[in-house]
């Protein structure tokens, strides 16, 4: 990570997930690495020489997709690029959130600054200026097959750059050209290869994926917090978290979760020893390190693939000026991201699966060890947390449908020239939706755990779970009688977002 001054990130070198989050979510400024500018200039000079020599090169002097064998004269290359952007801006559905679009622009800048796309430096400078001045293109979230790059959504970005399309500026959606004018940015006139360079990449699925992975890593922390609070409320057996068990099955995530739980329950007067109340707990308590830990290991793998992608060149064709080569390859294909987004979906969905089972144990009088049925003092007149468990079960069931892999599907396009596609952007969007649902389920568990702790005696909680309990009670009071609960759930979701443990550790501390 390279931070200049207080809040500026340099594009054109190796960047991290933290860098993308800084730019996308926290509006850090972006500058261009001086060392990379020469590569961009050299690549563009090489493209211009190829044009002068009238070489037949895909995307420079030919059409696109099935029209790759159609020669385009030098007089028509500018029209070719504008037509490309207009014709490919076929996105549908709701627009992506601002943070996703900011991530898209930053990732595209970083890829173009590698110097293998043949684009002019002033085009990249304009993209950085859009980020720094807050011009955010309106990009519909649906319409990408995730193979020839994220063609449709990235075309909506390029539309604004040529003064068309729509953009959000200072909280208002307006004509793209007007947004540029108000921000003091001149629209660009695209030269040969530049339209293709702007839209042929995996930056949409990757931006969604980076934000989803980051949020999932933060949720993994909250899942440990909620599990520890529930374990104490149910008077769980502490020995399940002793280090000896986890040292002889040394998955990193498993050991990390077990260590987290031990820290959270340290000093607890509610946890029990083996044989004190029961010999062993149900799996949803006893196997928290194994289940949560497996998710953490999956998230580490997903992050490793995202780091490769955010520093990759995913254009086509690729310009190798030093080798006097132009290569039409397949770096735009989103399969590496499609697969890990499907993996992310499955891994995070499991956090909600096991959380909902713990919620059931808290509210079910046959399983909760003497707590009031549905955690209410006046059962019958009051329903307490009865329907809260329904809501959690509904979200878990929805996640099971959403977790069906998108990457196993493929539909041929462009007259069968593009006959295998990744559906990576669909996979990323589904993962983001699952993460929203998981946050809701864990929020419900936290509130159930805090309620149960009040009945058990919150003063007996461990050193870490006392903090978790306090956070819950600072935002949501004890449920002494029935009230409108969806507002409580929203408060829990909000404090989990606001108390972003990962951001505290990786951005606010180091940035």
MIPA-890106 format. One line per 2 residues: number of its first residue (from 1); their letters; for each residue x, y negated, z negated of C-alpha. Coordinates in pm, whole numbers. Layout:
N
NUM> A> X:Y:Z  ...;
END
This chain:
511
1> XX> 0:0:0  125:-344:91;
3> XX> -31:-640:-88  87:-990:-1;
5> XX> 15:-1268:-249  -292:-1193:-454;
7> XX> -552:-1058:-215  -412:-983:131;
9> XX> -350:-654:306  -109:-611:597;
11> XX> -238:-405:891  -3:-227:1125;
13> XX> 187:-5:883  85:279:656;
15> XX> -231:193:466  -412:383:191;
17> XX> -770:445:87  -723:170:-171;
19> XX> -629:-76:104  -945:4:300;
21> XX> -1160:-35:-13  -991:-367:-92;
23> XX> -1075:-507:251  -1418:-345:293;
25> XX> -1565:-387:-54  -1360:-658:-223;
27> XX> -1302:-888:78  -923:-899:68;
29> XX> -776:-1097:357  -599:-919:642;
31> XX> -276:-1017:817  -83:-842:1093;
33> XX> 255:-682:1034  530:-873:1215;
35> XX> 717:-549:1282  416:-408:1472;
37> XX> 347:-713:1688  636:-635:1922;
39> XX> 496:-287:1985  160:-438:2081;
41> XX> 322:-690:2315  541:-428:2480;
43> XX> 244:-195:2531  42:-473:2694;
45> XX> 327:-571:2925  349:-210:3038;
47> XX> -26:-202:3113  -1:-519:3319;
49> XX> 284:-370:3520  74:-61:3591;
51> XX> -211:-283:3709  24:-480:3933;
53> XX> 151:-155:4083  -212:-39:4135;
55> XX> -157:287:3952  -462:510:3912;
57> XX> -501:527:3533  -815:632:3346;
59> XX> -990:332:3195  -759:83:3360;
61> XX> -841:135:3726  -1112:401:3701;
63> XX> -1461:432:3561  -1540:616:3240;
65> XX> -1652:966:3148  -1787:1138:3458;
67> XX> -1680:830:3658  -1313:888:3575;
69> XX> -1244:971:3941  -1400:647:4065;
71> XX> -1131:389:4152  -1190:31:4035;
73> XX> -1009:-252:4213  -808:-507:4018;
75> XX> -1067:-772:4109  -1337:-573:3925;
77> XX> -1145:-472:3610  -1279:-760:3397;
79> XX> -1636:-686:3499  -1570:-319:3427;
81> XX> -1476:-395:3065  -1777:-620:2997;
83> XX> -2014:-371:3159  -1862:-99:2946;
85> XX> -1942:-286:2625  -2295:-384:2727;
87> XX> -2391:-42:2860  -2245:148:2565;
89> XX> -2411:-65:2293  -2688:192:2251;
91> XX> -2700:217:1873  -3033:274:1699;
93> XX> -3161:273:1343  -3084:53:1046;
95> XX> -2758:-144:1043  -2459:-21:847;
97> XX> -2391:-201:519  -2147:-492:540;
99> XX> -1873:-299:360  -1887:-18:617;
101> XX> -1855:-266:906  -1566:-447:739;
103> XX> -1397:-110:697  -1456:-30:1064;
105> XX> -1293:-355:1179  -993:-312:950;
107> XX> -936:47:1057  -964:-45:1425;
109> XX> -709:-325:1373  -469:-87:1201;
111> XX> -498:165:1485  -453:-95:1760;
113> XX> -148:-239:1583  35:90:1635;
115> XX> 107:-27:1990  -35:260:2194;
117> XX> -358:102:2318  -239:-160:2567;
119> XX> -452:-436:2419  -347:-800:2394;
121> XX> -231:-923:2053  -480:-1213:2063;
123> XX> -770:-965:2068  -645:-804:1748;
125> XX> -586:-1145:1592  -948:-1231:1663;
127> XX> -1064:-919:1478  -859:-1017:1174;
129> XX> -1004:-1367:1194  -1357:-1222:1194;
131> XX> -1277:-1030:876  -1113:-1324:705;
133> XX> -1391:-1568:793  -1676:-1331:713;
135> XX> -1828:-1266:1056  -1978:-917:1027;
137> XX> -2127:-760:1343  -2463:-589:1308;
139> XX> -2391:-225:1393  -2677:29:1403;
141> XX> -2590:343:1210  -2713:600:1463;
143> XX> -2609:683:1817  -2257:828:1797;
145> XX> -2167:1184:1896  -1829:1142:1730;
147> XX> -1620:1268:2018  -1535:1007:2283;
149> XX> -1476:788:1986  -1766:620:1807;
151> XX> -1861:464:2139  -2207:323:2068;
153> XX> -2146:167:1726  -1804:29:1818;
155> XX> -1961:-132:2127  -2181:-337:1895;
157> XX> -1862:-466:1730  -1715:-554:2069;
159> XX> -2037:-729:2175  -1990:-990:1905;
161> XX> -1628:-1039:2011  -1743:-1146:2358;
163> XX> -2008:-1376:2207  -2306:-1144:2241;
165> XX> -2496:-905:2014  -2581:-993:1655;
167> XX> -2373:-1073:1348  -2422:-1161:984;
169> XX> -2259:-1485:872  -2301:-1632:523;
171> XX> -2588:-1396:452  -2786:-1472:769;
173> XX> -2827:-1250:1076  -2790:-1446:1397;
175> XX> -2671:-1433:1756  -2312:-1309:1773;
177> XX> -2192:-1609:1970  -2351:-1848:1720;
179> XX> -2184:-1667:1429  -1845:-1706:1597;
181> XX> -1913:-2076:1665  -2010:-2149:1305;
183> XX> -1698:-1968:1181  -1477:-2158:1423;
185> XX> -1378:-1851:1625  -1364:-1851:2006;
187> XX> -1514:-1546:2183  -1270:-1332:2378;
189> XX> -1267:-1259:2750  -1173:-894:2788;
191> XX> -895:-792:3026  -827:-450:3176;
193> XX> -826:-159:2927  -936:-378:2635;
195> XX> -1304:-285:2624  -1212:81:2618;
197> XX> -944:19:2355  -1201:-143:2127;
199> XX> -1458:137:2138  -1261:459:2185;
201> XX> -1184:563:1828  -1310:735:1515;
203> XX> -1321:429:1293  -1695:436:1224;
205> XX> -1703:787:1081  -1375:717:902;
207> XX> -1497:395:739  -1813:567:615;
209> XX> -1597:859:503  -1344:648:311;
211> XX> -1617:469:116  -1798:797:52;
213> XX> -1483:974:-66  -1394:684:-296;
215> XX> -1742:682:-450  -1737:1060:-484;
217> XX> -1408:1046:-675  -1561:793:-913;
219> XX> -1870:1013:-951  -1647:1307:-1042;
221> XX> -1539:1106:-1348  -1899:1031:-1444;
223> XX> -1990:1397:-1398  -1727:1486:-1658;
225> XX> -1864:1216:-1890  -2222:1339:-1860;
227> XX> -2122:1704:-1900  -1927:1628:-2218;
229> XX> -2219:1432:-2366  -2459:1715:-2282;
231> XX> -2222:1975:-2426  -2223:1793:-2758;
233> XX> -2599:1737:-2755  -2645:2112:-2703;
235> XX> -2380:2194:-2962  -2160:2366:-2710;
237> XX> -1870:2602:-2782  -1545:2405:-2772;
239> XX> -1316:2701:-2699  -1431:2710:-2334;
241> XX> -1220:2400:-2279  -905:2515:-2459;
243> XX> -597:2486:-2235  -492:2851:-2249;
245> XX> -780:2962:-2026  -706:2703:-1761;
247> XX> -329:2746:-1762  -364:3105:-1636;
249> XX> -588:2996:-1348  -392:2684:-1263;
251> XX> -610:2505:-1011  -523:2140:-1054;
253> XX> -882:2015:-1064  -988:2276:-1318;
255> XX> -708:2181:-1554  -780:1810:-1507;
257> XX> -1149:1851:-1595  -1078:2070:-1896;
259> XX> -833:1808:-2020  -1092:1535:-1964;
261> XX> -1354:1723:-2163  -1112:1788:-2450;
263> XX> -1032:1416:-2470  -1398:1319:-2458;
265> XX> -1509:1558:-2734  -1207:1503:-2958;
267> XX> -1322:1459:-3318  -1675:1574:-3242;
269> XX> -1892:1689:-3529  -2142:1844:-3289;
271> XX> -1933:2092:-3091  -1922:2441:-3240;
273> XX> -1677:2729:-3256  -1725:3071:-3100;
275> XX> -1969:3270:-3314  -2081:2972:-3520;
277> XX> -2414:2935:-3337  -2348:3153:-3033;
279> XX> -2056:3343:-2884  -2066:3168:-2547;
281> XX> -2262:2905:-2358  -2451:2920:-2031;
283> XX> -2246:2866:-1718  -2363:2506:-1669;
285> XX> -2170:2418:-1987  -1899:2679:-2007;
287> XX> -1795:2658:-1640  -1776:2278:-1610;
289> XX> -1396:2281:-1557  -1423:2545:-1287;
291> XX> -1713:2382:-1100  -1623:2014:-1140;
293> XX> -1258:2103:-1087  -1327:2271:-754;
295> XX> -1504:1954:-641  -1205:1744:-744;
297> XX> -970:1967:-546  -1200:1936:-244;
299> XX> -1199:1558:-278  -820:1554:-286;
301> XX> -817:1751:40  -1072:1517:199;
303> XX> -865:1216:96  -550:1367:248;
305> XX> -722:1402:586  -869:1052:567;
307> XX> -524:905:499  -396:1069:817;
309> XX> -690:935:1016  -675:576:892;
311> XX> -313:560:1008  -371:737:1339;
313> XX> -412:620:1699  -743:751:1834;
315> XX> -759:571:2168  -766:713:2520;
317> XX> -566:684:2734  -261:638:2514;
319> XX> 21:408:2622  380:519:2568;
321> XX> 572:225:2710  914:347:2599;
323> XX> 861:679:2775  696:519:3082;
325> XX> 391:740:3021  14:707:3004;
327> XX> -154:1017:2864  -523:1100:2873;
329> XX> -566:1319:2568  -827:1385:2303;
331> XX> -729:1187:1994  -1074:1027:1996;
333> XX> -1235:1361:1902  -1379:1340:1551;
335> XX> -1352:1708:1455  -1093:1654:1176;
337> XX> -1325:1405:1007  -1644:1597:1086;
339> XX> -1521:1905:904  -1400:1721:594;
341> XX> -1720:1516:574  -1920:1838:573;
343> XX> -1683:1969:304  -1733:1647:109;
345> XX> -2110:1691:127  -2097:2044:-9;
347> XX> -1846:1962:-281  -2032:1659:-416;
349> XX> -2374:1825:-392  -2247:2083:-641;
351> XX> -2196:1812:-904  -2571:1748:-889;
353> XX> -2657:2119:-876  -2490:2192:-1208;
355> XX> -2595:1858:-1359  -2962:1934:-1298;
357> XX> -2922:2269:-1472  -2781:2087:-1776;
359> XX> -3076:1846:-1765  -3310:2145:-1775;
361> XX> -3132:2281:-2081  -3167:1945:-2257;
363> XX> -3541:1910:-2199  -3656:2275:-2219;
365> XX> -3751:2364:-2580  -3664:2729:-2513;
367> XX> -3306:2633:-2424  -3218:2313:-2611;
369> XX> -3149:2452:-2957  -3415:2272:-3160;
371> XX> -3436:1939:-2979  -3790:1805:-2925;
373> XX> -3959:1937:-2609  -3871:1704:-2320;
375> XX> -3685:1488:-2571  -3997:1313:-2700;
377> XX> -4118:1289:-3060  -4485:1291:-2966;
379> XX> -4523:1564:-2707  -4864:1580:-2545;
381> XX> -4943:1214:-2583  -4599:1146:-2437;
383> XX> -4423:1337:-2158  -4073:1210:-2235;
385> XX> -3816:1329:-1984  -4039:1599:-1832;
387> XX> -4069:1437:-1488  -3712:1310:-1499;
389> XX> -3609:1672:-1454  -3853:1698:-1161;
391> XX> -3687:1399:-995  -3342:1552:-1043;
393> XX> -3462:1884:-901  -3609:1705:-599;
395> XX> -3279:1529:-526  -3086:1853:-562;
397> XX> -3320:2024:-319  -3287:1736:-72;
399> XX> -2909:1761:-94  -2926:2126:3;
401> XX> -3084:2023:333  -2843:1733:384;
403> XX> -2541:1955:313  -2612:2170:618;
405> XX> -2300:2107:828  -2332:1862:1115;
407> XX> -2002:1978:1265  -2140:2315:1378;
409> XX> -2358:2134:1632  -2251:2010:1974;
411> XX> -2447:1866:2266  -2273:1815:2604;
413> XX> -2273:1460:2738  -2158:1256:3040;
415> XX> -2269:1518:3293  -2086:1790:3098;
417> XX> -1750:1613:3124  -1766:1569:2748;
419> XX> -1885:1919:2670  -1789:1950:2304;
421> XX> -1857:1681:2047  -1800:1662:1671;
423> XX> -2107:1491:1524  -1858:1349:1273;
425> XX> -2046:1023:1220  -2363:1214:1133;
427> XX> -2158:1424:889  -2018:1111:726;
429> XX> -2358:944:694  -2506:1258:538;
431> XX> -2221:1272:287  -2289:910:188;
433> XX> -2658:990:133  -2574:1294:-79;
435> XX> -2349:1079:-295  -2638:839:-358;
437> XX> -2856:1130:-467  -2585:1277:-689;
439> XX> -2539:941:-862  -2910:943:-945;
441> XX> -2898:1296:-1087  -2595:1224:-1304;
443> XX> -2760:904:-1424  -3063:1106:-1537;
445> XX> -2835:1350:-1720  -2656:1065:-1894;
447> XX> -2985:925:-2024  -3105:1269:-2133;
449> XX> -2772:1328:-2307  -2788:995:-2488;
451> XX> -3146:1067:-2598  -3048:1408:-2729;
453> XX> -2748:1256:-2908  -2982:1025:-3097;
455> XX> -3168:1327:-3229  -2848:1512:-3319;
457> XX> -2679:1205:-3470  -2481:986:-3230;
459> XX> -2231:905:-3505  -2109:1267:-3481;
461> XX> -2006:1235:-3116  -1645:1269:-3005;
463> XX> -1409:981:-2944  -1478:964:-2571;
465> XX> -1846:1053:-2573  -1916:775:-2821;
467> XX> -1805:533:-2549  -2026:711:-2293;
469> XX> -2321:698:-2533  -2262:328:-2602;
471> XX> -2258:247:-2230  -2592:422:-2192;
473> XX> -2745:243:-2491  -2606:-95:-2387;
475> XX> -2822:-69:-2077  -3111:163:-2168;
477> XX> -3275:183:-2514  -3396:494:-2695;
479> XX> -3719:635:-2551  -3941:622:-2860;
481> XX> -4255:644:-2645  -4330:676:-2274;
483> XX> -4240:383:-2050  -4174:324:-1680;
485> XX> -3863:537:-1627  -3751:459:-1273;
487> XX> -3617:128:-1396  -3404:313:-1652;
489> XX> -3267:537:-1377  -3179:233:-1168;
491> XX> -2994:80:-1462  -2794:401:-1506;
493> XX> -2704:409:-1136  -2602:43:-1152;
495> XX> -2375:78:-1452  -2204:377:-1291;
497> XX> -2136:159:-987  -2028:-140:-1195;
499> XX> -1805:70:-1421  -1612:211:-1127;
501> XX> -1343:402:-1314  -1143:463:-998;
503> XX> -1142:96:-906  -1035:2:-1256;
505> XX> -739:240:-1229  -633:194:-868;
507> XX> -739:-154:-760  -803:-390:-1047;
509> XX> -497:-272:-1236  -250:-240:-947;
511> X> -391:-511:-720;
END
